[in-house]
Amino acid sequence: MIETHLNELKNKTILVTGATGFVGSNLARYLVQTGCDVHIITRNESNKWRIQDILSLIKEHSCDLRDFNQVNRLVTDIKPNIIYHLATYGSYPSFQQDLDTMVETNIKGTINLITALSKTKYEVLVNSGTSSEYGLKTKPMVETTPLEPTNHYGASKASMSLFAQVFARSFGQPIVTLRPFSVYGYYEEPTRLIPTVITSCLRGKNLNLTEGEQTRDFIFIDDVIDAYLKASTSTRAHGEIINIGSSTQHTVKEVVLKILELCGNPVVAHWGMLPYRSGETSSWVADNSKAKQLLGWEPQNDLTQGLVKTIDWFKKNMHLYEA
């Protein structure tokens, strides 16, 4: 299915922001399989471990989205047809906590990009929101659910999503915003739940965990990439904000036990050894009806299928996760 949409992107000039991140790097990897002209934005401090082996296949530009003049020069220079905007700051609370950087990157950086693009003829900007914009809810989240973020990151992304929608609906810009839920898969940050459990299993290292009753709507990376590709070829989605989730929630304990089972139960999980983080909830799930309606998208991998593929990938790429 992904290959079908990749064919529609041949001979396009494509700009990817956030290409060194988890989702952005996976997207860039798919894009280089086509005949499209792939450009990415990096900065001096960018860690390129996820894309080191494909740098020769893409065009890399040094650009700070917080600087409008730099962004404007870049957009004028390359004249992208399609833009995938995944650059963000604050999604890793353990080391991305500076509020000024969050506001400058997530809000001002996005406005700078859209403003620069508005001076050119481009086909679509696929913007990246987050389920953190919703805050704590007790029912499946739909796009009309009130936004009540519980942290600065969620608030900055909510502002970004709304600004993007205003540019689209009030000023006619071809923009669609996707709100991914809990994405997992290849090249995920080592400190996240699923990489931590898988690498512990492969190293034979026992796990200290919370009680594990908090929930997530886990969505496999291949399905998320499929959503981005479909969003860039669906004019019906312009001006819309769309959830990208599985519409099924699982507890952390369910996910950990499934990984242990798939790995042959090589380690012991010690439950209740760690405290819950603030903001944990027993309900966190997307209503993905809008994605089905506007994008013709729905996930093709259930949790077991996605974990099998992820574990297999980690077995072949553990060298990337060595300390």
Disulfide bonds with the S-S distance in Angstrom:
none
